[in-house]
Amino acid sequence: RGAGGSADFVAVLPPEVSSQIFSGLDVESLCHASVTCKGWHRVIESNDRLWRHHCLTVRAVCQREIDCDRGSGYSWKITLLRNYWKSKVKQEWLSGKYSNIPSQNSLPEKSMYPMDVDTWGEILEAELER
């Protein structure tokens, strides 16, 4: 029991219920929760369904990247971690957020992310169609 007499819900609930609770977290919160303690880490890390759900959401923007990583044998979690921030940046570029910037100094810090030539090709095609 922790401070105030409260028990760790992962220790007292069935794993299915704990997993259901964790399934309500966004990606960043899930990553933070997985490093909270060993019990939470064990439940989160071993549950592919938690990572798969978020990975499939990211796939809407990074289909080629997700499919390639999964085809290369990466787990759902590693695939998600490899593509999460890329999907955020790619979505901003594809949506035209940076189409009319006056100078490179106008780009926010997180507007760049290491992306492969095919991803940049998709972004350039989207710009040419605007």
Steps between C-alpha positions, in 0.01 A plus 500: 500500500618849411460826686150554627429126504417473130599182318646483153205414274721285275592284799139445608301492176496224238744572214210543254355782710838671540552478125158654440591791727833553320325485161344840576840670506652693212845398371701738716306410816538129423878542470510691830284238671729220380791648699297569816583168666592141412141375528363759260795449267436125486130544417552773240804351327344157466174627349537529123137609471576829680777587256320365193204733550721811499716364220198456274401861570847618395468282189239742363788741433794259475356193327814418301726547802282290735455221246874494429591482871244228569625308195852528639387326819482797737252465787195726515666703775831551317314577176296763683803653670689514169214682326302699758679837479559454129123469451438822695752698294398336172133583564586866557701515178235315299224725634682804360591650835842598366401586142543878527775562749702819446834354617656197665492690829119487483498120531427376853768284662311173457413556133788284384554133561730248331290365214590286201497616141160338431340694785645828374375404154146469638531842663633662182222343292243643743664844468494487122129419506417806713 
